[in-house]
Amino acid sequence: MIIDVTIDIFPKKEVLNPETEAVKKTLSNLGYKNIDGLVLSKQIKLSFKNLNEEDCIYQSKLMCDQFLVNTNIQDYEISVLKKD
Amino acid sequence: MRVAIVVFPGSNCDRDIFEAIKSISKKVPEFIWHKETNIKNFDLIVIPGGFTFGDYLRCGALASNSPIIKSIKDHASRGGAILGICNGFQILTETKLLPGTLIRNNVLKFLCHDVKIIVQDTLPSPFTWGFKPSTKLNVPIAHNEGNYYINDNELKKLIFNGQIAFKYEENFNPNGSVENIAGVLSENGRILGMMPHPERSVFTHHNSLDGRLFFKKLIEQLLSL
């Protein structure tokens, strides 16, 4: 069985992200004046084999804390996409 | 005195540091490939600048998981001196040997120019002992992610412990770093990470010789032990 997991990584709210600010400003310059919030995130998709859903989530969390995410400046969300 | 210069794929300031240290100490530093797992008896380990592993994922993230890192951590736990410059600083924060993180410059540009950094009143450290606090050093920066970020609680600790080694001049903060921070020390003062490049102000064809003074003071201190 294959289980797909998606990890979304985005800057913590308290960290001022200059890229986000620049994109927001450009959208405003393009005339989109009603944007209140904007988040630039990074997405990692993993496909696991021979693991149950609980272990997939557990391993994904370990990978995030160990390597994929710098928790000083980033938060992350893990979601299970689909099961075949 | 034995100096190791760690080389990763994408390191590009290793030769500059080699020439700087060799010309000042008259000793020949050793290049150590990042796959080495057993490095011992060095007085100083230098992690040079560059774009290790293409800065993929985050600056320094892949390098901080290289085989050599365990040896570097062992060296740190024995109180060994470590200097990380630019990408080397980013690697040291990713390994958690130094606090904080280097994020994208707030001006969204790669910055490459001379800056003046001010030596701070620090805890005892071989990297700052030779300078009176408030001494200004003219050294170049060359980075895209040099914006030092640390949360408020951790910043208070840095200030309280005297771990801020260098600051950019007030009103001349090039990259948005918290508190104008250009370099930080570990809690025991034996590890320094800094964004500016002292190895690029060592010879008369450089814009300044202040980096030469920095290495000279550091080497004097390491030799005196």
Contacts between the chains, C-beta under 8 A, distances in Angstrom:
chain1	res1	chain2	res2	distance
A	14	B	151	7.2
A	15	B	103	6.9
A	15	B	149	6.0
A	16	B	106	7.5
A	16	B	176	7.9
A	17	B	103	7.6
A	17	B	104	7.6
A	18	B	104	5.4
A	18	B	105	7.1
A	18	B	106	4.8
A	18	B	107	7.5
A	18	B	108	5.3
A	18	B	147	7.6
A	18	B	176	7.2
A	19	B	104	6.2
A	19	B	108	6.9
A	22	B	108	5.7
A	67	B	61	6.9
A	67	B	65	6.2
A	68	B	57	7.2
A	70	B	58	5.7
A	70	B	61	7.2
A	70	B	94	7.0
A	70	B	101	5.7
A	72	B	93	7.9
A	72	B	100	6.9
A	72	B	101	4.5
A	72	B	149	7.2
A	72	B	150	7.6
A	72	B	151	7.4
A	73	B	101	4.9
A	73	B	103	6.0
A	73	B	149	6.0
